C-alpha cells in the first residue's frame, strides 16, 4: 500500500550569493535545510511503501513523514512570508500593499504550475500534488501579512478548530471534484468543485492549513538568531505534539471514543477504522459523528492532527536552528530547500512516468541524489532556482509597479 502526500515550494527569494545590505543579518541556512528535509520526506512518502508487506505495519518513513512533511512545508511557507514582508518589523503602508500584490502574483503563478503538472498526471495519480493548494494558501495569507504576533497566535488556534469544523459540516454538501488532483481542465469544467476542493475538501485544504501559515508568520516575526528563542520553539513543538497526541490517546483510545466511532459509523469495520487512524482517510474522513474530529490519522485535518503535526514541525525547526552547522550535509539540504519549487515540480513530472513502481528504493535514491546534486551545482553556478527566478521576477515587477517608478522595494530581510 503506497500513500501519496505533499510537497510545496519555498516562496521565491533572492539567491544565496546576493550581497547583504549593511546591518543585515546572514541568511539562516537551517530554515532552508529544514525545507530540504521536508522535500526528502515528501519524496519518500510518494515513492516508498507505506506498510511492511509481511506484517502490514506502517513503515518507518510513513511514521516519520506521513502528513508531517506537508505540515513542515506549510509552516516554513509562513516563515518565508514573514521574512519577505519585513521580518521582525512588518511592512506598513504602501510597502505592505506592494508586498501583498506581489504575494497575489506568486500565488497565482504557483497555482498555475501545480494545475498544469496535475494535468499531465496519469490516472490513477501517482501523487497528490500540493502546489495548487499552495496557491490558495498564499492567497488566503494576503490579509495576514500585517497582523501582530498575538493576533497570529490567535489565528493559528482559531483555524485549527474552525477549519476542521467547516470541513466536517460543509464537506458532505459541497460539490465533489471529479479527480483527486485539481487540474486546469477541472477548474474550467467545474470551478465550484475545484474551489471547494482547494479550500475545504481536498487533501491539503487551505482553510485548516492556515493554522500552519499563521504559526509560520508568527515565528518569522521573532529573533531567530537568539538561542533562547530557538530553544523555546523546539520545546513548544515537543509539548504541543505530545499534548495533542495525549488528548487523542485519552479520549479516543482509553475512554470510549473508539466505541463511539464504531457505533456511529456502522458501515466501517474495526479494521477499516484502524486503517483511517494509522494511514488517514481515503479519500475523506467520515462525518457521522463529531468524535472523528478527535482522531489523529495523517491528512485527517482534525484539530488533533493539525496541532500534533504543527508541534512536530516546530520541534524540527527548533532543532535545526540549534544544530545546523556549515558542513556538506547542511549545505546540501539548504541548497535543496532553497529550490523546492523547481525540485518538487521536477519530482512530480518524474513520477508521472510511473517508472518508480517496480523498484521504489532505487528510484527514491535516484530522486534524492539528482535533486541534491542539481541543487548544489545550480546554487554554485546560478544561485536562484529556475522556477524560483521566474516567480521572483514577476513578484519584483509587481512590487515596483505598486511602489512607483521612482521607488525601490526594500531589501528582503533574511532571518
Secondary structure as GFF3:
##gff-version 3
##sequence-region A 1 415
A	DSSP	alpha_helix	29	47	.	.	.	ID=ss1
A	DSSP	alpha_helix	60	65	.	.	.	ID=ss2
A	DSSP	alpha_helix	68	84	.	.	.	ID=ss3
A	DSSP	alpha_helix	93	120	.	.	.	ID=ss4
A	DSSP	alpha_helix	131	141	.	.	.	ID=ss5
A	DSSP	three_ten_helix	142	144	.	.	.	ID=ss6
A	DSSP	alpha_helix	149	170	.	.	.	ID=ss7
A	DSSP	alpha_helix	184	189	.	.	.	ID=ss8
A	DSSP	alpha_helix	191	196	.	.	.	ID=ss9
A	DSSP	pi_helix	197	201	.	.	.	ID=ss10
A	DSSP	alpha_helix	206	220	.	.	.	ID=ss11
A	DSSP	alpha_helix	227	248	.	.	.	ID=ss12
A	DSSP	pi_helix	249	254	.	.	.	ID=ss13
A	DSSP	alpha_helix	257	264	.	.	.	ID=ss14
A	DSSP	alpha_helix	270	279	.	.	.	ID=ss15
A	DSSP	three_ten_helix	290	294	.	.	.	ID=ss16
A	DSSP	alpha_helix	303	323	.	.	.	ID=ss17
A	DSSP	alpha_helix	328	337	.	.	.	ID=ss18
A	DSSP	alpha_helix	340	351	.	.	.	ID=ss19
A	DSSP	alpha_helix	360	381	.	.	.	ID=ss20
A	DSSP	alpha_helix	386	403	.	.	.	ID=ss21
###
